[in-house]
Structure formats: structure tokens, C-alpha cells
Amino acid sequence: MSRLDTNEDPYLRAFRGSFTSALRWHQLDDLWARIDARADAGWFLYAVGEPPPTAATDAAGVRVFVAEIDRLLRAEHREDFCGIVYADDPRAPTFVKIYDPNNLGVVCGFSDAPPLPGWVMSLIPPVDLPSTRPPPKNRRRWWNRLFG
């Protein structure tokens, strides 16, 4: 099975599924509380661009991560709304995408190449997300000029 086969890979299928934004800061607080209540559920904490973790993080590690990412988001996303954290189900999250406030691009709406999140929390073991994306078209054209 190829990692690019989104129909077969449960992580990629979930990653490309439906998500709801924690639009307001109080909604993010609610999401963190729900995750805290299930901190021992087997969360994989993935910093996109780093090698994906092969083991889930323990409850203490999940709580430290949530506290630190919350602090980072509030310090660097100086808006009166959040809108950069998305959960598959805000009431019972199993997959959470957290976008880097310094690399937002087109997070919501439509884009042929939306930015990858900065961090992902999931109950499914992650795959290397950058490797699942084709190179940008300008890079493919450059490559084809050289070797095509």
C-alpha cells in the first residue's frame, strides 16, 4: 500500500475528513477540556515536518503539550478569535489539526494546496504528511526541464 493511497490509509482518510473550527477562544478551551478528560486515550502528537511518532504520548505529555500549544497560539495569534484549531468532532475529538499562526496561508475555504497544519493530535498513528503531497507544479516543471 502506498502512503499516497488515501482510500486505503486510515490516517490520511481521517486527515482529509470533515473538521470543525474552534472559532472562538472559549470553544478552544472547551476542546482542550475534552482532550484533557481523555488525555490517556492514546494520543499521537505529531509536529508536521518532523518524523511521525511511532508511539502514543502518555497523559502527562498530552497535558503538557496542550498547555504549551495553547500558550503559543494565544501569544502568536493575536486575534479576538481562534479559528486555527480544527477537530473532527469538537464534542468527542479523535483528530485535531492545529495550524501554525506564522504559516496560515489559506487554512479555511478552498485551495488546491492548502498548508499543512503545524501539529496534529490523533488517536490514529500518523504518516509523514509532507511525503504525501506532490511537489508544487513549478517545481515539477523545473524538474521536467532538467530531466524530462
Disulfide bonds with the S-S distance in Angstrom:
none
